[in-house]
Amino acid sequence: MMFNPQKYAIPDRRMQPFIDPDEIRACLQNARPDARAVRDTIARSLSRERLSMQETALLLNAEDPELIEEIKEGARQLKREIYGNRIVLFAPLYIGNKCINDCVYCGFRASNREAVRKTLSDEEIVQEIASLEDQGQKRLILVYGEHPDYDAHYIAHTVKLAYGVKKGRGEIRRVNINAAPLDIEGFRVVKTAGIGTYQIFQETYDPQAYSLYHRGHKADYAYRLTALDRAQEAGIDDVGIGALFGLYDWKFEVLGLLRHTNHLEACYKVGPHTISFPRIKDASARQVDGRYFVSDSDFVRLVSILRLAVPYTGLILTAREPAALRDELIQFGVSQIDGGTKIEIGAYAEAQNRHKDLRRGQFLINDDRPLNDIIDELISMDMIPSFCTSCYRMGRTGEHFMEFSVPGFIKRYCTPNAILTLAEYLLDYAPEHTSRKGWELIEREMARMDEGPVKKKLEQKLELLKSGQRDCYF
């Protein structure tokens, strides 16, 4: 019997739940990936077309080792063609870990009596950001537990505070948010602070699994699922989605992320700016049995498939993962990573680095390298570390971003801006050995560029940076 997706699909309506588990399961059950179908699907993605759920299910069900390698190579090629060799860097800053929810996988859970609860004071937030600026950070994501103390007005206050911290040549140029869902008016309040992306992860897209893991306000599956609809209604057109891999079947979650992308595009003419795919890690008082944990090999597969499924969506990989795996996944589709990460409340400004303490953080990270070590490693891999924020500041977000990025024009901005932000870092923060390697990389990149007005303007802007001007961008 031929699969009819319309039998299951829930119509896309604004601020209405859109996930039908039967639709997702039917896609997986009916996808029979012969070699020709898989190769045709890879070719379709390489032509810069976003894949359907049925096509993505073919890739998910491909178990032949040769086909899996072809999927990974397709993702590698697509990443190179669309994003070039740049990697955007950011840092997470945890503002407070009070929480009214009791999610069994999270160190912030309300029943965790071992957790050391703290909310940074304004003075401490300034100290944290000054420490991050001393590293050379330009992009932050502020993270909050779900608690009445962290309402929309408080979030907006902390965003404005972050933008106001200037230390030496340091400044924060983009502040993203990872926080609880808000109502429409709350999102409007946050928007006035000038936020970048608002991230909300569904954690798992299966409603039954979701109910097993969540207690408290977060237990309302539909309210969380439609949160980014409310953000869009409030005028926030730059949103990020994600799933916590390890709570349910990873193939189901990949299709859930794609269905969420479809919904946002259908209702608001723009998909998510970013997709995140964290895996469950050790956390204080964690109670998850591990049956759905994702192996490293499957993790590489799912990242590669996501890259093929959504060619123009940013993919974020965090310091939850070890350095070697992060270096590998960068090749297969990741476009953003955090660097120099500390997730314990107040850890950036501490005079001495403490040992990792599960009581003070949400979970355990596995890549705690200093930012410069990550930048140095990226340069050695012939990658351009980028702190670029120009699209947001030039209004190239939401639907406008898609107008630039989908035809491929965004590449005209991304590589030059990545080079400029790397040059800033090399001039202001890098030690001598990193500076030398970085300028050699810039010279190689300049040599690869076609002669023309973009290259000429880039050369001019680099000279302005060397003469002391900052924040030059296209």
N, C-alpha and C positions, 0 to 999 in steps of 0.2 A: 504493500500500500504506500503510495507516494505521500511524503510529509507535506502537510499544509500548514505553514506557520500562522496563517490567519485564524486557524482553529483555536489557537492558544493566545495570540497576542492581545494584550490590553491596550486600548487606544491611548495615545499620548494626549493628556489634557493637563493644562497648567495646574500645578499644586495638587495633583491627584496621584496616588500610588500607581506604579507602572510595571512593577515586577510580577510576572507570572511564573512561578517555579516550574510548572508543567511545560511551559514554552521552552525554557532553558534545557530541561531534561530531555524533551523531545528532540531538540537540536542535537544534543550529544548522542542520543540513542540512534538517531537516523543518519548520522554522519559516518559514511563508510569510505575511508580515505585510501583509494587506490593511488598508485604513483602519479598517474596522469592528472587526477583531480588536485592532488597536493601541489604539483608543479604549476598547474594552471592558476591556482590560487596565489602562489608566490609571485608569479608573473603579473597577476592583476595588482597586487600590492606594489610591486616595483614600478608599475605605471602610475603610481601616486593616487590610487583609488582606495578609499576606506573599505574594508571588508565587511560583508554582512555577517550576521550571527551564524548562519549556516556554513559560510565559507570558513569562518574562524573555527567552528567545531571540527571541520575536516583537519585543520592543522593540529588541534588539540588531541584528536584521536589517532594521529599518525604515530605509530610505535616502531616502525622500521628504522633502525639506526641510520641508514643512509638518508632517508627522508628527513629525519630529525636534523642531521647535519646540513641538509639543503635548506631547511627552514632557518637555521642559525646563520648560514651564509647569506641568505636573502635578507635577514634582519641587519647583518653587518653592512651589506651593500646599501640598503635603504638608509640606514643611519648615516653613513658616509656621504651619500648623495644629498640628503636634505639638511643635515646638521653640520656637515663638514667634520672637523676634528676639534671642535670646541666643547668644553664642559663648563656649565654654569655652577658656581659655588655659592653656598649660603651657610648660615649658622642658625641652629635652633636656640632660643632663649626661653627657658621655662620661668614663667612669672609667678605661678602659684600652683600648689598641688592639693588644695582642698577639693573634695569631691563628694557629691551626694549620691553617686551611683555605686553599684557594687558589681562591677564587671570582673568575672572570675580570672581573667588573664592579666589584669592590670595592677601594678603596684600602688596606684592611687586609690584603689577601691575603698569604700567607706568603712568596711569591716576590718581593714588591715590595721591592727593596733601597733604594729611595728613601724609603720611609716612615720617619718619625721615630717610633720606638716609645717609648711611655711609659705607665706606670701611676701614677695619682695616689697620693701618700702620704696617710695619714689627715689630716695637717695641711693638705695641699693640697686635699683634698676639703672640709674645713671652710671654707677660704678661698673656694673656688668657690661653696659654698652661701651663705656670708655675702654674697658679691657679688650672687648671685641674689636674696637677700632684700632687699638694698638697692634692687633694682629694683621690688620688690613682688611677686615670684613666690611662689606658694603651692603649686603643683603641679609635680612633677618627674617625668621619666622617666630613669632611669639606664640607660646603654648600655654594653655590654661586648663586646669581641671574644670569640671562642671559644678558650679557652686553659685549661690545667689550673690556672693561677693564679687564674682567676675561677670557682671552684667554688661550690657552694651555700652553704657556710659563709662564703666571702668576700662573696658577694652579700648575704647576710643581715647581715653585719657592716656593709657600706656603707649599707644601708637604715637600720639603727638609728642609724648615725652621722648620716645626713641628718636624721632626725627630731629628733635632739638638738641641732641648731644653732639657736640663738636669737640674733638680733641686733636690738637695739632692739625695735620692734614686729613684727619679722619672724619667721616660722616656716614650715616646710614641713609641710603638712597631708595631703598624699597623695604617696606615692612609688610610681610604676609602674616596671616592669622591661621592658627589651628585651635579651634575652640568649639564650644557647644553650639547646637542650633539655636537660632534666634527667631523671633517673630519678624514680620516685615518691618515694623517700625524700628526694632532693634538693629536690623541690618542697615536701615537708613542712617541711624545714628553712627554706626561704625564706618559707613561709607564717607561721612563728612570728615573723618580723621585722615583720609587719604591712603587707605590701605591698598595693598596690592592684591594678591590672591587670597580668597577665603577658602580654607580647606575644611572639609568635613568628610570623614571616612565612614562608610556604612558598616564596616567591620566584616559582616557576612551578609550576602544578599538572600540567603535562604531564611524565610521567616521562622520556620520551626527551629533551626539551629540558633538563630538570633535570640529566640526566647529562652534558650537554655543557658546562655552566657551572660545575660544582662538583667540587672535588677535596678530599681529606681527610675528616675525620669527617663533615662536612656532606654528603658525597656519598650518604649513606644516606637516600634519599628517604622510605622508609616510617617510619624512626625519627623524622624531622622531622615527617612528616604526622601522626603519632599523639602528638606531644609534648603537645598541650593536653588530650588524653585523660588522660595521666598527671597533668597538673596538676589536672584535675577529680577524679581518683581520690584525689589528695593533699589535697583539700578547697579548692583554689583555684577558686572558681566565677566569677571575674571575669577573663576572658581576651580577648585581642585577636588577630585574624588579619589577614593582608595578603598582597598579591602585589606583586612588583616589575615594573611595566609597562614593556615594552620587551624582555623576554626571549622572549616568545612572543606569539601572537595575542591581542589584548586581549579579544576576545569570549569566547574559551575561558577566559581567566583570570577574567572576571566570573562565568561559570557555575561555575568551580572554587571561587570564594569562596562562592557560594550553596550549592554542594554541601557545603562544609565547615560552613556554618551549619546545613544540614539535619541533618548527622551529629551535631553537638553537641546540637541540640534533641532528636533521636531518642533519644540515649543518656543525656543528662544533664538534659533538660527545660529547658534554657536555651541560647540561642545566644550568640555572641560579644558582649561588651559594646561592642567597637569593631571597625571594619574600616578598614584603611589601604591606600592605593593609590599609593605613591611611584612616580615615573618615574625611569628611569636618568638620571643626570647625570654630568658629567665627574668622573673619579677618577684618581688617580695609578696608572699601569700598567694602565688599563682596556683590555680587549680584547673588545669587543662590536661586531659589524659594523653594527648599526643597522637591519637590515631590518624589525624588529618595533617600532621606536620609535613612540610614539603622538603624533599631532599634537595641538595645542591644542584644535581643534574636536572631535576624537574623545574627548579627555580630558574635556571638558565633557559630552559625551554619556554616557560611562561612569559619571561621578559621578551624573548625573541618573538613570540607569537603576538604579544601586545604591540610590539613595534610594527609588525606587519599589519596588524588589524587597524591601528590608528596612526598612520604615518606622520601626521602633523601635530600630534599631542605630545607635550613634554612628559618624559618618564623620570620619576624621582626615585633614587636609591639612597637610603640613609645609612648612617654609621652603625645600625644594628648588625650589618653584615661585615665580615672580616675583610681586611685590606685586599688580600689576593683575589677573593671573589668579586669585590667591587671593581678591581682593575679588569677582570675578565668581562664583567657585565657591561662595562662602559662600551666595549666593542660591539655589543649586540643590541644597543638601543637606548641605553640610559643617557639622558641629556643633562641631568642635574644631580649633584651630590652635596652633602654637607661636609664641612671640614673643620678640624680643630674642635670637635664637638664635645661638650660636657652637658649632661642632662640633670645633674644634681642641682637643686635650687641654690643659686648664689655661687656656683663653682668657678665661674670665669674670673671673678675678682679676688678669689682666695689667694693669699700670699704663697701658700704651698699646695701643690696638687695632692689631694687626698686619694687614698685607694678607693676603687669603685665600691660603692655602698648601696646595696639594693634598697635599703630603708630610705634613702634620700632621693632616689630616682624612680622613674616610671617603669623602667626595664633595664636590662644590661646591654650596653653597646659593645661592639667587637672591633671597632676601628677608632682608636683614641689617639691617632697620630696628630701632632700639631699641624696647623694649617700649612705652614711652609713646607713641611715634609710631603704633604699631599700635592702641593703645587709643584714641588721639585720632581716628584714622581710623575705627575702628568706631563711635565715638560720633557722628561726622559722618554715618555711614550709618544712624543711628537703630538701631544694634545695641547690646546690653548686653554688655560684656565681663564674663566671669564666671570667678571662681577657686573656684567652689563645690566642696566636698568632702563635702557632708552625707550623700548617699546611702550612700557607703562607710562613713562613721562611724556612721550610724544603722542599719547592717545591711541597707540596701536594695540588695543586690547579688545577682548570680546569679538564681536562681529567684524570690527575693523581689523583686528589681528588676522582673522581668517582671510580677509581680502588680500592682505599682504603675503601671508605665509603659504596658503594653498597653491598659488601659482608658482611658488618658489622664489618670489622676489625678496623674501625676508633674508635670504642668504647674502644679499647685497649689504645688509645692515649688520648681520650677526658677526661675521668674521672680522670686519673692521672694528666694530665696537669691542669685541673680545680682545683684539690686539691692543686697543687703547687702554682698556681696564687692566690688562696684564702689564703694560708699560707703566701705568701709575703704581701698581704694586711693586714692580722692580725698582722704581725710583725712590719710593717712600719706605718700604718695609723689608725687602728681600736682603738676606745676607749675600756676601760677594759671590759665592759659588752659584747660588740660584740666579742671581742677577746676570752673571755671565752666560749661563745656559739659556736664560729667558730671552736675552737680546739676540742670541744666535738663532733661537726659534723664530723670533720676529723677523729677522733677516731672511730666513728661509721662506716664511709665509709671504713676505713682500715680494720675493723673487718669483713665487708661484702665481701671483696676481697678474691679471691682464693689465696692460698699460691703458690708461684712460682716466676719466675725471675722478672716479672713486679712489683709485690708488694715489692720484695726485693730492686729493684732499686729505687722505690718510697720512701721507708724508708730512703735509703741513701741520696737521693736528699733533703728530708725534713731536715735531719741533716745538710746538707750543707747550706740550707737556714738559719737555726737557728744559724749557726756559722758565718753568715754574707755574704755568697755568694748570688748572685741574678741571676735571669733569667735562672733557671734550667727548662728543659723541655725534653719531649720525642720526 
